């Protein structure tokens, strides 16, 4: 299966949002306020319409939002549930800021982004729908049979780890 992300582009404004959300707020909190993103209700409505159309046409094999963990969580969680892995091409991600480096791209929590799993044969149909709604989108990866998480940047492999290291509970030290 192909992984296609669509919706808003990825930006540096999405870095650190969850960290800020879990901080205690006080008088100095205003200096971190840039970490809080403002949602776009129009973009959210368009995403709902697109998802409804993709589902109605039976083009979706899976769907995941890019939540608090950004791309690394969305792309690993959706495949790990069924024992698969992922091969992710960070240089394919539509960016709002061309100066972003791989680590920023994979952790950015920019809002209004979705990840669809689709059959390779359906890529053209999915692309036509996303273009009709004028959404940024890209084929950013593939589901793999091997349960590893592989990250690439311009054909260079940056990482390859067992997927369970990203999605399973972290071991706690014995007390």
C-alpha positions as a Python dict, from the first residue, in 0.01 Angstrom:
ca = {
    (1, 'X'): (0, 0, 0),
    (2, 'X'): (104, 359, -64),
    (3, 'X'): (105, 628, 204),
    (4, 'X'): (-37, 956, 79),
    (5, 'X'): (-42, 1263, 300),
    (6, 'X'): (-282, 1544, 221),
    (7, 'X'): (-416, 1867, 363),
    (8, 'X'): (-201, 2149, 493),
    (9, 'X'): (169, 2169, 420),
    (10, 'X'): (426, 2095, 690),
    (11, 'X'): (594, 2384, 867),
    (12, 'X'): (822, 2471, 1154),
    (13, 'X'): (522, 2618, 1336),
    (14, 'X'): (429, 2258, 1417),
    (15, 'X'): (742, 2190, 1623),
    (16, 'X'): (696, 2191, 2000),
    (17, 'X'): (317, 2219, 2017),
    (18, 'X'): (262, 1917, 2241),
    (19, 'X'): (549, 2025, 2464),
    (20, 'X'): (387, 2365, 2509),
    (21, 'X'): (45, 2209, 2566),
    (22, 'X'): (177, 2012, 2864),
    (23, 'X'): (359, 2305, 3032),
    (24, 'X'): (227, 2495, 3331),
    (25, 'X'): (108, 2836, 3218),
    (26, 'X'): (211, 3154, 3397),
    (27, 'X'): (293, 3519, 3316),
    (28, 'X'): (589, 3415, 3099),
    (29, 'X'): (373, 3182, 2886),
    (30, 'X'): (318, 3448, 2620),
    (31, 'X'): (675, 3400, 2491),
    (32, 'X'): (591, 3037, 2401),
    (33, 'X'): (252, 3118, 2254),
    (34, 'X'): (386, 3077, 1897),
    (35, 'X'): (386, 2701, 1964),
    (36, 'X'): (5, 2712, 1974),
    (37, 'X'): (-137, 2677, 1626),
    (38, 'X'): (-465, 2830, 1519),
    (39, 'X'): (-694, 2583, 1346),
    (40, 'X'): (-836, 2657, 1001),
    (41, 'X'): (-1210, 2571, 1000),
    (42, 'X'): (-1234, 2598, 619),
    (43, 'X'): (-944, 2354, 570),
    (44, 'X'): (-1105, 2120, 826),
    (45, 'X'): (-1433, 2126, 630),
    (46, 'X'): (-1250, 2052, 305),
    (47, 'X'): (-1071, 1758, 471),
    (48, 'X'): (-1405, 1619, 587),
    (49, 'X'): (-1545, 1647, 234),
    (50, 'X'): (-1236, 1484, 81),
    (51, 'X'): (-1239, 1196, 329),
    (52, 'X'): (-1609, 1141, 264),
    (53, 'X'): (-1550, 1127, -113),
    (54, 'X'): (-1246, 898, -85),
    (55, 'X'): (-1444, 667, 143),
    (56, 'X'): (-1754, 675, -77),
    (57, 'X'): (-1542, 571, -377),
    (58, 'X'): (-1382, 295, -163),
    (59, 'X'): (-1031, 431, -220),
    (60, 'X'): (-919, 425, 145),
    (61, 'X'): (-750, 121, 297),
    (62, 'X'): (-660, 316, 610),
    (63, 'X'): (-672, 671, 743),
    (64, 'X'): (-482, 846, 1022),
    (65, 'X'): (-455, 1208, 1130),
    (66, 'X'): (-122, 1373, 1198),
    (67, 'X'): (-173, 1435, 1567),
    (68, 'X'): (52, 1535, 1854),
    (69, 'X'): (340, 1313, 1746),
    (70, 'X'): (358, 1441, 1390),
    (71, 'X'): (459, 1223, 1098),
    (72, 'X'): (663, 974, 1297),
    (73, 'X'): (360, 876, 1506),
    (74, 'X'): (102, 883, 1226),
    (75, 'X'): (309, 674, 985),
    (76, 'X'): (428, 421, 1241),
    (77, 'X'): (101, 371, 1431),
    (78, 'X'): (-111, 306, 1122),
    (79, 'X'): (106, 17, 1003),
    (80, 'X'): (220, -129, 1336),
    (81, 'X'): (-138, -213, 1436),
    (82, 'X'): (-132, -495, 1180),
    (83, 'X'): (234, -598, 1216),
    (84, 'X'): (369, -412, 912),
    (85, 'X'): (647, -159, 869),
    (86, 'X'): (693, 163, 675),
    (87, 'X'): (935, 319, 431),
    (88, 'X'): (910, 700, 452),
    (89, 'X'): (1057, 951, 203),
    (90, 'X'): (1087, 1281, 393),
    (91, 'X'): (1202, 1471, 83),
    (92, 'X'): (856, 1411, -72),
    (93, 'X'): (665, 1588, 209),
    (94, 'X'): (496, 1914, 94),
    (95, 'X'): (660, 2191, 298),
    (96, 'X'): (561, 2543, 394),
    (97, 'X'): (925, 2617, 478),
    (98, 'X'): (1191, 2488, 239),
    (99, 'X'): (1464, 2527, 503),
    (100, 'X'): (1325, 2240, 711),
    (101, 'X'): (1563, 1952, 775),
    (102, 'X'): (1458, 1586, 812),
    (103, 'X'): (1425, 1580, 1191),
    (104, 'X'): (1199, 1888, 1179),
    (105, 'X'): (981, 1736, 907),
    (106, 'X'): (926, 1408, 1088),
    (107, 'X'): (828, 1564, 1424),
    (108, 'X'): (633, 1869, 1303),
    (109, 'X'): (279, 1873, 1437),
    (110, 'X'): (135, 2108, 1174),
    (111, 'X'): (-244, 2090, 1179),
    (112, 'X'): (-498, 1979, 918),
    (113, 'X'): (-291, 1696, 770),
    (114, 'X'): (-411, 1342, 704),
    (115, 'X'): (-244, 1016, 602),
    (116, 'X'): (-425, 774, 369),
    (117, 'X'): (-329, 418, 286),
    (118, 'X'): (-427, 340, -72),
    (119, 'X'): (-369, 75, -334),
    (120, 'X'): (-95, 176, -584),
    (121, 'X'): (-345, 133, -869),
    (122, 'X'): (-569, 399, -707),
    (123, 'X'): (-304, 674, -683),
    (124, 'X'): (-425, 852, -997),
    (125, 'X'): (-790, 853, -878),
    (126, 'X'): (-690, 978, -533),
    (127, 'X'): (-467, 1247, -687),
    (128, 'X'): (-755, 1372, -904),
    (129, 'X'): (-981, 1409, -601),
    (130, 'X'): (-715, 1590, -397),
    (131, 'X'): (-641, 1824, -689),
    (132, 'X'): (-1012, 1896, -732),
    (133, 'X'): (-1017, 2022, -371),
    (134, 'X'): (-686, 2208, -425),
    (135, 'X'): (-513, 2029, -138),
    (136, 'X'): (-139, 1979, -105),
    (137, 'X'): (-60, 1608, -121),
    (138, 'X'): (222, 1365, -185),
    (139, 'X'): (294, 993, -203),
    (140, 'X'): (541, 987, 89),
    (141, 'X'): (591, 620, 156),
    (142, 'X'): (496, 257, 138),
    (143, 'X'): (377, -10, 377),
    (144, 'X'): (634, -289, 407),
    (145, 'X'): (600, -652, 513),
    (146, 'X'): (913, -619, 726),
    (147, 'X'): (812, -462, 1062),
    (148, 'X'): (1078, -190, 1051),
    (149, 'X'): (1050, 187, 1025),
    (150, 'X'): (1278, 316, 751),
    (151, 'X'): (1343, 686, 691),
    (152, 'X'): (1492, 821, 369),
    (153, 'X'): (1608, 1164, 254),
    (154, 'X'): (1687, 1188, -118),
    (155, 'X'): (1766, 814, -149),
    (156, 'X'): (1990, 816, 161),
    (157, 'X'): (1866, 597, 444),
    (158, 'X'): (1868, 799, 766),
    (159, 'X'): (1720, 536, 993),
    (160, 'X'): (1595, 179, 1015),
    (161, 'X'): (1454, 59, 1348),
    (162, 'X'): (1207, -210, 1454),
    (163, 'X'): (863, -48, 1446),
    (164, 'X'): (776, -175, 1793),
    (165, 'X'): (1040, 63, 1937),
    (166, 'X'): (822, 351, 1818),
    (167, 'X'): (477, 228, 1913),
    (168, 'X'): (498, -13, 2206),
    (169, 'X'): (499, 91, 2570),
    (170, 'X'): (834, 200, 2701),
    (171, 'X'): (983, -25, 2967),
    (172, 'X'): (989, 127, 3313),
    (173, 'X'): (1282, 71, 3550),
    (174, 'X'): (1214, -166, 3836),
    (175, 'X'): (1175, 0, 4173),
}
